Amino acid sequence: MIEWWQVGLLFLTGLTAGFVDTLAGGGGLITLPVLLNFCPNPVVALGTGKLQSTFGSTSATYHFAYAGMINYHDIRRAWLLAFLGSLAGTFLVQQFDPGLLKHVLPILLLAVAIFVWLRPQLGEKDIHPRISRAKFDFIFALGIGVYDGFLGPGTGTFLALAFMLGLGFNLARATANTKALNWASNVASLILFLCAQKVWFVAGFSMGAGQWLGARVASRMVVKRGTKFIRPVFLTMVVLITLKLIYDTYLKPYF
């Protein structure tokens, strides 16, 4: 059973996470702790998290596409590869210990934050692509899809940076296309959790409604305000994700 006020809290959590995640990623930092408080089974909490985040990524992708920031013809192969990569990553995490990657990840994210901060013109406007679309899809869409299924934190950050450095997208356009691929990886993971019956639907739909609305508001702000609005939010979330991972990996065992 779930109380009405708990439904309201879950909705507000999803609303906040959907807004933040659409702008810069890291929505899981908001939703997962709340879900773990409501649900003692961490696997069910993760599965429910995928359900609610799928609402947010679907909403953001739809509104970005409607605004003309996503070309479905260009993104369809990357979407499929991210989907398949996420399935493979979810399988691999059951075979291998992701502990080593967890220790390396905070360093990678910190390097991304420093790199973006030192390059204030990065993502300001579209530039000439450095690699072909096919190479991007098979290296980054597939590879980061595998990573998302295997571990997950920082997926949106890595994808956005890949779009900017590889295909020369501005930050607003990179954010839009990142959500499309994030949608693919979310759907893939959600299918596996649904097959395993590890989803709490009441909480997932309550948060999902908030995710849909939050992502819609954020995507409209990206379309209207562009790169200058996204950049500080993007940097802030990368730093927060890094600090959270540093705490969980290196400091939490001592507290």
C-alpha positions in Angstrom: 0.0 0.0 0.0 1.1 3.6 -0.6 -0.3 6.7 0.9 -1.6 9.7 -1.1 1.2 12.0 0.2 3.8 9.4 -0.9 2.3 9.5 -4.4 2.7 13.3 -4.3 6.3 13.1 -3.1 7.1 10.6 -5.9 5.6 12.9 -8.5 7.6 15.9 -7.3 10.8 13.8 -7.2 10.1 12.7 -10.8 9.3 16.3 -11.8 12.6 17.6 -10.5 14.6 14.7 -11.9 13.0 15.0 -15.3 13.9 18.7 -15.5 17.5 18.2 -14.4 18.1 15.1 -16.4 16.9 16.6 -19.6 19.3 19.6 -19.2 22.4 17.8 -18.0 21.8 14.2 -17.0 22.2 12.9 -13.4 18.5 12.5 -12.7 19.2 9.2 -11.1 21.0 11.0 -8.2 17.6 12.4 -7.3 15.3 9.4 -8.0 17.3 6.4 -6.8 17.8 7.5 -3.1 14.0 8.2 -2.9 13.1 4.9 -4.5 15.5 3.0 -2.1 13.8 4.6 0.8 10.4 3.4 -0.4 11.5 0.0 -1.7 13.8 -2.2 0.3 14.7 -4.4 -2.7 17.4 -2.5 -4.6 16.8 -4.5 -7.8 13.1 -3.5 -7.8 14.2 0.1 -7.1 16.5 0.0 -10.1 13.8 -1.5 -12.3 11.2 1.1 -11.1 13.8 3.8 -11.8 14.1 2.7 -15.4 10.3 2.8 -15.8 10.0 6.4 -14.5 13.1 7.6 -16.4 11.7 6.2 -19.6 8.8 8.6 -19.3 11.3 11.5 -19.0 13.5 10.5 -21.9 10.4 9.8 -24.1 9.0 13.2 -23.3 12.3 15.0 -23.9 12.9 13.1 -27.2 9.4 13.9 -28.5 9.6 17.6 -27.7 13.2 18.0 -29.1 12.1 16.2 -32.3 9.0 18.4 -32.6 11.3 21.4 -32.3 13.4 20.1 -35.2 16.5 19.4 -33.1 16.5 15.7 -33.8 16.6 14.1 -37.3 15.1 10.7 -37.0 16.7 9.6 -40.3 20.2 10.4 -38.9 19.6 9.0 -35.4 17.8 5.7 -36.2 21.0 3.6 -36.5 22.5 5.1 -33.4 19.2 4.5 -31.5 19.3 0.8 -32.5 22.9 0.4 -31.5 22.4 2.1 -28.2 19.4 -0.2 -27.6 21.5 -3.3 -28.4 24.4 -2.0 -26.4 22.3 -1.5 -23.3 21.0 -5.1 -23.6 24.6 -6.3 -23.9 25.8 -4.2 -21.0 22.9 -5.4 -18.8 24.0 -9.0 -19.6 27.7 -8.3 -19.0 27.2 -6.7 -15.6 25.8 -10.1 -14.5 29.1 -11.8 -15.6 31.7 -9.3 -14.4 32.4 -7.2 -11.4 32.0 -3.5 -12.3 34.1 -2.5 -9.3 37.2 -1.4 -11.3 35.1 0.8 -13.5 33.5 2.4 -10.5 36.9 3.5 -9.2 37.9 4.9 -12.6 34.6 6.7 -13.4 35.0 9.6 -11.0 38.4 10.5 -12.5 36.9 10.4 -16.0 34.0 12.6 -15.1 36.3 15.1 -13.3 38.4 15.2 -16.4 35.3 15.9 -18.5 34.3 18.8 -16.2 37.7 20.4 -16.3 37.9 20.0 -20.1 34.5 21.6 -20.7 35.3 24.4 -18.2 38.6 25.2 -19.9 36.9 25.2 -23.3 34.2 27.9 -22.9 33.5 27.9 -26.6 32.9 24.2 -26.8 29.4 23.5 -28.0 28.7 27.2 -28.6 27.9 26.5 -32.2 28.0 23.7 -34.8 31.4 22.9 -36.2 32.7 20.5 -38.8 32.4 16.8 -37.8 35.7 15.1 -36.9 34.4 11.6 -37.7 31.8 10.1 -39.9 28.3 9.3 -38.7 28.8 5.6 -39.2 32.0 5.6 -37.0 30.2 7.7 -34.4 27.3 5.3 -34.2 29.4 2.1 -33.9 31.9 3.5 -31.5 30.0 5.9 -29.3 26.3 5.0 -29.6 27.0 1.3 -29.2 29.9 1.7 -26.7 28.1 4.2 -24.4 24.9 2.1 -24.7 26.9 -0.9 -23.4 28.2 1.3 -20.5 24.7 2.5 -19.6 23.5 -1.1 -19.3 26.7 -2.1 -17.4 26.9 0.7 -14.9 25.1 3.9 -16.0 26.2 7.1 -14.1 27.5 9.8 -16.4 25.9 8.3 -19.6 24.3 11.6 -20.6 27.6 13.5 -20.0 29.7 11.1 -22.1 27.1 11.1 -24.9 26.8 14.9 -25.0 30.6 15.3 -25.1 30.8 12.7 -27.9 28.2 14.5 -30.0 30.1 17.8 -29.6 33.6 16.5 -30.2 32.8 13.8 -32.7 30.0 15.3 -34.8 30.6 18.9 -34.0 27.1 19.5 -32.5 26.4 22.6 -30.4 25.5 21.8 -26.8 21.8 22.3 -27.2 21.7 20.0 -30.2 24.0 17.5 -28.5 21.6 17.5 -25.5 18.6 16.8 -27.7 20.3 13.9 -29.5 21.7 12.5 -26.2 18.1 12.2 -24.9 17.1 10.2 -28.0 19.9 7.7 -27.4 19.3 7.7 -23.6 15.7 6.8 -24.4 16.9 3.7 -26.4 19.1 2.5 -23.5 16.3 3.1 -21.0 13.8 1.1 -23.0 16.2 -1.8 -23.4 16.9 -2.0 -19.7 13.2 -1.6 -18.8 12.3 -4.6 -21.0 14.7 -6.8 -19.1 13.4 -5.6 -15.7 9.8 -6.1 -16.9 10.6 -9.7 -18.0 12.2 -10.3 -14.6 9.1 -8.7 -12.9 11.3 -6.3 -11.0 9.2 -3.1 -11.4 6.9 -1.4 -8.9 4.3 0.1 -11.2 2.5 2.4 -8.7 5.8 4.3 -7.9 7.0 4.1 -11.4 3.9 5.7 -12.9 3.7 8.3 -10.2 7.3 9.4 -10.8 6.9 8.9 -14.5 4.1 11.5 -14.7 6.4 14.0 -13.0 9.3 13.0 -15.3 7.2 13.6 -18.4 6.2 17.1 -17.2 9.7 18.0 -16.0 11.3 16.9 -19.2 8.8 18.8 -21.3 9.5 22.1 -19.4 13.3 21.6 -19.6 13.2 20.7 -23.3 11.3 23.9 -24.1 13.8 25.9 -22.1 16.7 24.3 -24.1 14.9 25.2 -27.4 14.3 28.8 -26.3 17.5 29.6 -24.5 20.1 27.4 -26.1 23.7 26.7 -25.2 24.4 29.6 -22.8 21.6 28.4 -20.5 22.6 24.7 -20.6 26.3 25.1 -20.1 26.3 26.1 -16.3 23.7 23.4 -15.5 25.7 20.8 -17.4 28.9 21.6 -15.6 27.2 21.7 -12.2 25.6 18.3 -12.7 28.9 16.8 -13.9 30.6 18.0 -10.7 27.7 16.8 -8.5 27.8 13.3 -10.1 31.5 13.2 -9.7 31.3 14.1 -6.0 28.6 11.6 -5.4 30.6 8.8 -7.0 33.8 9.8 -5.1 31.8 9.6 -1.8 30.2 6.2 -2.7 33.4 4.7 -4.0 36.2 6.1 -1.7 34.6 7.7 1.4 31.4 5.8 2.3 33.1 2.7 3.6 34.7 4.9 6.3 31.4 6.4 7.6 
